[in-house]
Amino acid sequence: MKLVEISLICLLLVTSSCGGETTTESTKNVEGTKEKSNESLDARARREIMASLAIPVNEKFSMRIYREYINADTIEDAIITINRMEYAMDEAIKNNRQAKAAELGFTGNYNYMFYYDGALDRISNPIFAPSSPGRELDIEFKPVVAPTRKDVIVGYRIRNSGWKSYFSVFNDHDMMMVFQWKSFDFIGEDQPEALLHAYEENPNQVPMDIAIYSSEIDSYTKNVGDVYKYIPSITKKKELKFKFFLDPVAKKYRLYPEFAKNLPKKI
């Protein structure tokens, strides 16, 4: 998949209100959290998200809950992801676009993320993740913007490419996307592209820089099988290609000017 093609297909993650039965999975049990409380969040999330997304009761979809202390307080928060693969396939059939939709990986608004703020006891509006629903969203937590909180790194697929979007909480409760970049491309082809995301200290400010290194996929073979189940192992092998710093005013990562020459030329 070419960078210009995706160009940031739909500009990737977009926050919006829209119109949730589900399979739930708690991926992290925090010591001291009672089972009753977990069940309450599961039930509430199911009810609110189904209403928000207007998902019919007979639709099969998956819901996963990732619990973590995301902002700087001491109250547990959570990220909730929704995957509507069945709906994506039904839509393609309804519009007689099965072949074309399959070729494009059913890319569209079928993966969603919600932020549960424990202190406010509030579930956010859906954050759409235009992507291929053949793989659910991958969620990581890392302290990139500040050591006192965990940023949310969302991994998603667009056909045979992989992307990461970074979300951080500001003003204690406001979650914002601060950065997004590709991590790999051309999976299943002869010459895949691999980009390692690294986090490096900035001597002038607390937020860490995000460095993108050109790399290779470890022990790569083009016979990967299902591209959505395939998880490439990427280690640092080549040169630093891009480096970004956090602009504290815009609350977005900016490219250091000296790396602008490495950006792809516009067509």
C-alpha positions as CSV (number, residue, x, y, z in Angstrom):
1,M,0.0,0.0,0.0
2,K,1.5,3.3,-1.0
3,L,1.7,6.2,1.4
4,V,0.0,8.5,-1.0
5,E,-2.9,6.1,-1.5
6,I,-3.7,5.9,2.1
7,S,-2.7,9.5,2.6
8,L,-4.1,9.0,5.4
9,I,-7.1,7.2,4.3
10,C,-9.9,9.3,5.8
11,L,-7.2,11.0,7.8
12,L,-7.2,8.0,10.0
13,L,-8.6,8.4,13.5
14,V,-11.5,10.8,13.8
15,T,-13.5,11.6,16.8
16,S,-17.3,11.8,16.3
17,S,-20.7,11.0,17.8
18,C,-22.6,8.3,16.0
19,G,-24.7,5.8,16.1
20,G,-23.6,-1.3,20.5
21,E,-24.1,-7.9,21.9
22,T,-20.7,-8.3,22.4
23,T,-17.9,-10.5,23.6
24,T,-16.0,-8.9,26.5
25,E,-12.5,-9.4,27.6
26,S,-10.7,-7.8,30.4
27,T,-7.0,-7.8,29.4
28,K,-5.6,-6.5,32.5
29,N,-6.6,-7.1,36.1
30,V,-5.4,-4.5,38.5
31,E,-4.8,-5.5,42.1
32,G,-7.5,-4.3,44.3
33,T,-10.1,-4.0,41.6
34,K,-13.2,-6.0,42.6
35,E,-14.9,-8.4,40.2
36,K,-18.3,-6.8,40.8
37,S,-16.9,-3.4,39.7
38,N,-15.5,-5.0,36.5
39,E,-18.8,-6.6,35.7
40,S,-20.6,-3.3,36.2
41,L,-18.3,-1.5,33.7
42,D,-18.7,-4.3,31.2
43,A,-22.5,-4.2,31.4
44,R,-22.6,-0.4,31.3
45,A,-20.2,-0.2,28.4
46,R,-22.3,-2.7,26.5
47,R,-25.5,-0.8,27.0
48,E,-24.1,2.7,26.3
49,I,-22.0,1.7,23.3
50,M,-24.8,-0.3,21.7
51,A,-27.0,2.8,22.0
52,S,-24.3,5.1,20.7
53,L,-23.5,3.1,17.7
54,A,-27.1,1.9,17.1
55,I,-26.0,-1.7,16.6
56,P,-28.9,-4.2,16.3
57,V,-29.3,-6.7,19.1
58,N,-28.9,-9.6,16.6
59,E,-25.6,-8.3,15.3
60,K,-22.4,-10.2,16.3
61,F,-19.5,-8.0,17.2
62,S,-16.7,-8.0,19.7
63,M,-15.9,-5.7,22.6
64,R,-12.7,-5.7,24.6
65,I,-11.9,-3.7,27.7
66,Y,-8.3,-2.7,28.5
67,R,-7.9,-1.4,32.0
68,E,-5.1,0.9,32.9
69,Y,-4.3,4.1,34.9
70,I,-4.3,6.4,31.9
71,N,-4.3,9.9,33.4
72,A,-2.4,11.2,36.4
73,D,-4.9,10.4,39.1
74,T,-5.1,7.2,41.1
75,I,-8.4,6.0,39.7
76,E,-8.4,3.2,37.1
77,D,-9.5,4.1,33.6
78,A,-10.1,1.9,30.5
79,I,-10.0,1.8,26.8
80,I,-12.9,-0.1,25.1
81,T,-12.6,-1.3,21.6
82,I,-15.4,-2.4,19.2
83,N,-15.0,-4.5,16.0
84,R,-17.9,-4.9,13.6
85,M,-16.6,-7.3,11.0
86,E,-20.0,-9.0,10.5
87,Y,-21.5,-5.6,9.8
88,A,-18.8,-4.7,7.3
89,M,-19.5,-7.9,5.3
90,D,-23.2,-7.5,5.4
91,E,-22.9,-3.9,4.1
92,A,-20.7,-5.2,1.2
93,I,-23.3,-7.8,0.3
94,K,-26.2,-5.3,0.6
95,N,-24.4,-3.0,-1.8
96,N,-23.3,-5.8,-4.1
97,R,-19.6,-4.8,-3.5
98,Q,-18.3,-8.1,-2.0
99,A,-15.4,-8.5,-4.4
100,K,-14.3,-4.8,-4.3
101,A,-14.7,-4.6,-0.5
102,A,-12.7,-7.7,0.0
103,E,-9.9,-6.4,-2.3
104,L,-9.8,-3.2,-0.1
105,G,-9.8,-5.2,3.1
106,F,-13.3,-4.0,3.9
107,T,-11.7,-0.8,5.0
108,G,-14.1,1.6,6.6
109,N,-15.6,2.7,10.0
110,Y,-15.9,-0.7,11.6
111,N,-13.3,-0.4,14.4
112,Y,-14.0,2.0,17.2
113,M,-12.3,3.1,20.5
114,F,-13.9,4.6,23.6
115,Y,-12.2,6.1,26.6
116,Y,-13.6,5.4,30.0
117,D,-12.5,8.1,32.5
118,G,-12.6,6.5,36.0
119,A,-12.6,9.7,37.9
120,L,-15.5,11.2,35.9
121,D,-17.2,7.7,35.6
122,R,-17.8,8.6,31.9
123,I,-17.5,6.8,28.6
124,S,-16.4,9.0,25.7
125,N,-18.1,9.4,22.3
126,P,-16.8,6.9,19.8
127,I,-13.4,7.5,18.2
128,F,-13.6,6.1,14.7
129,A,-10.6,4.1,13.4
130,P,-11.0,3.8,9.6
131,S,-9.2,0.5,9.0
132,S,-9.6,-3.1,7.9
133,P,-11.8,-4.9,10.4
134,G,-10.2,-8.2,9.7
135,R,-8.1,-7.3,12.7
136,E,-9.3,-5.7,15.9
137,L,-7.5,-2.7,17.2
138,D,-4.3,-3.4,19.1
139,I,-3.9,-1.4,22.3
140,E,-0.6,-0.5,24.1
141,F,0.1,1.8,27.0
142,K,3.3,3.7,27.3
143,P,4.4,6.9,29.2
144,V,5.5,9.0,26.1
145,V,4.2,12.5,26.7
146,A,4.6,12.4,30.5
147,P,6.0,9.9,33.0
148,T,3.0,10.4,35.3
149,R,0.4,9.0,32.9
150,K,0.0,6.3,30.2
151,D,-0.5,7.3,26.6
152,V,-2.7,5.0,24.5
153,I,-1.0,3.6,21.3
154,V,-3.6,2.2,18.9
155,G,-2.4,-0.2,16.2
156,Y,-4.6,-0.9,13.2
157,R,-4.4,-2.3,9.7
158,I,-5.3,-0.9,6.3
159,R,-5.1,-3.8,3.9
160,N,-1.5,-5.2,4.2
161,S,-0.1,-2.1,6.1
162,G,0.1,-1.4,9.8
163,W,-0.3,2.0,11.5
164,K,-0.1,3.4,15.0
165,S,-2.0,6.4,16.4
166,Y,-1.0,7.9,19.8
167,F,-3.5,9.4,22.2
168,S,-2.7,11.4,25.4
169,V,-4.8,13.0,28.1
170,F,-4.5,16.7,28.8
171,N,-6.2,18.8,31.4
172,D,-6.7,15.6,33.4
173,H,-9.6,14.4,31.3
174,D,-9.3,15.4,27.7
175,M,-8.0,12.6,25.4
176,M,-6.5,13.9,22.2
177,M,-4.6,12.2,19.3
178,V,-1.1,13.6,19.2
179,F,0.6,11.5,16.5
180,Q,0.1,8.8,13.9
181,W,2.5,7.1,11.5
182,K,2.9,3.9,9.6
183,S,4.8,0.9,11.1
184,F,4.9,-1.5,8.2
185,D,3.6,-2.0,4.7
186,F,3.5,-4.5,1.7
187,I,3.1,-7.5,3.9
188,G,2.9,-10.7,1.8
189,E,4.9,-9.0,-1.0
190,D,8.5,-9.4,-2.0
191,Q,9.9,-6.2,-0.4
192,P,8.0,-5.2,2.7
193,E,8.6,-1.9,4.4
194,A,9.3,-1.7,8.1
195,L,9.5,1.3,10.4
196,L,10.5,1.1,14.1
197,H,8.9,3.5,16.5
198,A,11.3,4.5,19.3
199,Y,10.9,6.9,22.2
200,E,13.9,9.1,23.0
201,E,14.5,11.7,25.7
202,N,14.3,15.3,24.7
203,P,16.9,17.5,26.7
204,N,14.6,20.5,26.4
205,Q,11.2,19.2,27.6
206,V,9.5,16.4,29.5
207,P,7.6,14.8,26.6
208,M,9.7,12.2,24.8
209,D,10.5,12.5,21.1
210,I,9.2,9.9,18.7
211,A,11.9,8.6,16.4
212,I,11.1,6.5,13.3
213,Y,13.8,4.2,12.1
214,S,13.9,2.5,8.7
215,S,14.2,-1.2,9.4
216,E,13.5,-4.7,8.3
217,I,11.1,-7.4,9.4
218,D,12.9,-10.1,11.3
219,S,13.1,-13.4,9.4
220,Y,10.6,-12.3,6.9
221,T,9.0,-14.6,4.3
222,K,6.3,-13.5,2.0
223,N,4.1,-16.5,2.8
224,V,2.6,-14.9,5.9
225,G,-0.9,-16.5,5.5
226,D,-3.6,-14.2,6.8
227,V,-2.2,-10.7,6.8
228,Y,-4.5,-9.7,9.6
229,K,-3.3,-12.4,12.0
230,Y,0.4,-11.8,11.1
231,I,2.3,-9.8,13.6
232,P,5.7,-8.7,12.2
233,S,8.7,-8.6,14.5
234,I,10.6,-5.3,13.9
235,T,13.9,-4.4,15.5
236,K,16.2,-1.4,14.8
237,K,18.4,-2.2,11.9
238,K,18.9,0.9,9.8
239,E,19.1,4.7,9.9
240,L,16.9,7.3,11.7
241,K,14.4,8.5,9.1
242,F,12.2,10.9,11.0
243,K,12.1,12.5,14.4
244,F,9.2,14.3,16.0
245,F,8.9,16.5,19.1
246,L,5.7,17.5,21.0
247,D,4.4,21.0,20.3
248,P,3.0,21.9,23.8
249,V,0.7,24.6,22.4
250,A,-0.8,22.6,19.5
251,K,-0.6,19.3,21.5
252,K,0.7,17.6,18.4
253,Y,4.0,16.0,17.4
254,R,5.9,18.1,14.9
255,L,8.6,16.9,12.5
256,Y,12.1,18.3,13.2
257,P,12.9,20.5,10.1
258,E,16.1,18.7,9.2
259,F,14.0,15.5,8.5
260,A,11.6,17.2,6.1
261,K,13.8,16.1,3.2
262,N,12.8,12.5,3.9
263,L,9.1,13.0,3.4
264,P,7.7,11.5,0.2
265,K,7.3,13.9,-2.7
266,K,3.7,15.0,-3.4
267,I,2.1,13.8,-6.6
